[in-house]
Amino acid sequence: MTTLPVHDFGHSMARPVVNAIDGRDLSEALRQGVDDFLAMPTHALFIGLIYPIVGVVLATFAFGTEVLPLVFPLAAGFALIGPFAAIGLYELSRRREQGLSTDWAYAFASLRRPAAGALAGFGLVLAVILASWLLAAQGIFWALYGDAAPVSVLDFVREVLTTPRGWALIAIGNLVGFAFSLVVLAISVVSVPMLVDREVDMLTAVETSLAAFRRNPRTLTAWGFVVAGLLILGSLPLFVGLAVVMPILGHATWHLYRRIIPA
């Protein structure tokens, strides 16, 4: 693992060192994420259960035929807001790393720090990106199908899986979704854990995250695919598996941050 200082972007804050990582670092971060989850299952589940509950509510809301095309984009949107929603998990991993109490009451201690405003600002950025993704997904559907609503769930599934127009919807939607996910990965993989860990402004954190992505484009893209694959597995059935997958990924992301940005 080699290091490279982050370039000066014109801000007064000192730039941290950015490490080069490889696949072994991804595996070790996942191992440490599982270890944190096993060490703090009650706390992790308390936070992680937010995801399946919200997922079920959103899926139920979207089950009306008029908004049926947004069911998959809504589920995929978890990956876009996950970095912000995992703030409590980052804090618990940070506290365990330092030998501090990991009681769930401390999960959101970072929200009382000077960086709380930056975290809130970044959460707003991710919310805008999520809304943009849903609008794009709806626009793709309208471009292919017009304003006609699906007749039923079964008809919609059959149309998407067995017709050229449905295959085009899947292909284009996944390509556009990948672009949104790549943007979120690049700006958040380091920035949100950094805001929990250090008293920095949002711009500094995002620039450091982008520097880390430029330093490790292949490895961090591979991490994005790992996250996506685990989220898909966790979403079956009815998002229940996210109660385990999301805490593990949250803790693992913290340890990946530690490998990219030394303490």
N, C-alpha and C positions, 0 to 999 in steps of 0.2 A: 504494500500500500504506500504510494508516493504522495507527496504533498505539493500544492501549488498555491501561492498567495492569491487572494482575490484582487483584481485590479481596482484601483481607486476610481470611483464613479463621481467624485466631486463632493462627497459628503464628508463631514468632519469625523464621523465615527470610524474607529479602527476596523479594518476588514479581517475577518477570521481566515484561517488557512483552510483550503479546500483539498481534501484527499482524493486520490484516484482509487476506485474500488473495483472489485471484480465479482464473479459469481460466488466465490467463497464467502464474500462479505454478505451477499444476499441470503445464503443458506444460514450463516451464523446469526444474522439479524432475525430470521424466522425462528431459529432455535431459541434465541433469547426471548422472543415474543411469546412463544409457547411457555417458556419457563416463568415469565412474568404472569401469564394468565393462570397457570397452575398455582402460583404463589399467592395470587390475589383474585380467586374466582368469584367471590361474593361481590367485590367492588367492580370487577370487570363486567360481570353479568348485569349488575345494577345499571351500568351505563349502556352496555351493549343491547339490552332489551329494548332500548329506545328505538333501535333500527327496525326490528321485525314488527313492532307495534305500529310505527309510522308506515311501514311498508304495507301492512295489511289494510290500514285505513286508506292509503292512497290507491291500492289496487281495487278495493271495494268501491271507492269513489269513481275510479276510471272504468268500472265494469259496465257502465251505461254504454249503449252502442255508439252514441255520438262521439264519445271520447275514448272509445276502445283502442284506436290506433296509438294512444299515448300510454298504454299500460306498460309496454316494454321500455319506452323512453323514460318513464317515471322510475321504473326499477333500475335502469342503467344510471339514472341521475344520482343514485347513492354514491357512486364512485366520484362524482363531482363535488359533493358536499362533505364527503367522508373526512378529508383532511381537517376541516374546521370542527366537525362534530366529534372528532377523536381527541380534542384538547384535554379532556379529563384523563384519558388514558396516557397521554404523553406526560402529564403531571405526575401520575402515579408511578410510572416507570422512572421518572427523574428522581422522585423522592426515594424509591426503593434503591436506586443506584447510589444515593448519598446516605443511605442508612437511616432515613427519616421515617416517620409514621406514614403508613399507606392507608390509613382509615379513609373511607369514601368521602368523608366530610372535607378532605383536603383535595379532592379531585379537581376542583375548579379554583384552587388557590391562586393560579396564574391570572385569573380575571380581576384580582385585586391589586395587581402590580401595575406599574406605569405603562406596561405594554398592552394593557387591557383595551385601550382605545384602538391600537393597531390591530389587535385580534378581531375586534368588532368590525373594523374597516375591511379586513380581509374576508370576514364572513359575508359582508355585503357584496364584495367582489364575486365570491363564489355563488351567491344567490343570483346575481345578474347573469353569470355564465350559465347556471342551471336554467333560468328562464329563457335565455337565448337558445339553448339546446332544445327545449320543449317547443319553442316557436319554429325552429328549423325543422324539427321532426314533423310538426303539423304541416309545415309548408311543403315538405317532401311528399307527404301523403296527398295533399291537395293537388300538387303538380301531377301526380300519377292517377288519382282517382276522382278529382274534382271535389265538389262539396257533398257528395253522396255519403251518407252514414252507413256503416255495415248493418246488414239486416239482423244478424245474430252473431254470437261468439263463434259458433261452429262454422258458419259461412265465412266469417272473417279469417279464421285460422286456415280453412281450406283454400281460400283465395290467395293468401300470402304464401302458403307452402307448395301450391300445385300449379301456379300460373306464372308466365314470364313477367307480368307486371308485379306480382308479389315478390318474385325473386329480385327484381330491380329495386323494390322497396327495401328489402333486406340488405342488398349490397350497398346501395347509396346511403341508407340510414347508418349502417355500420361504419362506413368510411367517414361520414360526417361526425358520428359519435366518437370515432377514434381521434379525429382532429381535436375535438373539444377536450377529450380526456388527456391528450398529449400536452395541451396548453396548461391544464390544471396540474398535471404531474410536474411540469417544468417549473411552475411558479410556486408550488406548494410543498414539494417533497422535503425541502429544507426550511422554508420560511415559517411555517406554522410551528414546528417543534422549536425553531430558533426563537420565536416570539415568546414561547413558554419558558425557554431556558435563559434568555438574556433580555436586557432592557435595551431594545433597539427599535427603530422606527420601521414601519411597514415596507417602505421603499428599500431600505437596507436589507431587510430579510428577503424580499423578492429578488433583488439583484444577486444576493448570495446564492439563492436557490437556482437562478438561471446560470450562474457561474458553475455551480455544481453539475448542472445538466450538460453544459458545454464540455466540462471535464470528463463526464462519464455518460455520453449519450446512449451507447449500446447497453451498458449495464442497467441504467435507470429505465430505459425503455423495456428491457426484460423484466424489471421489477413491476412496471405497469401491467405487463401481461400476467404476471403472477397474481397481482392484486385482482385483476379482472376475472381470472379463472377461479380464484377462491370466492369472490363475491357471487359468481354464477352458482357455484356449488352451495354456498350458504343461502342462496335465495330459494333453494328447493328443499322441502316444499313450503310454500307460503311464507318465505323469508325467515322461518324459524331458525335455520342454521346460522343466520347472521348474528345471533346472540353469542355464538362462539367465534365465528370467523372475524367479525369486526373487532372485538377486543384483541385477538391475536395479531391482526394486521396493525391495529393502532400501536400496540406495544412494540411490534417489529419495526414499524416506521421510526419510532423513537430511537431504537438501537441502530438503524440504518443511518439516521441523522448523526448519531454519535461517531459512526465510522467515517462519515464524510466531513463533519466539522468536529475536530477534537475538543474535548472539554478544556 
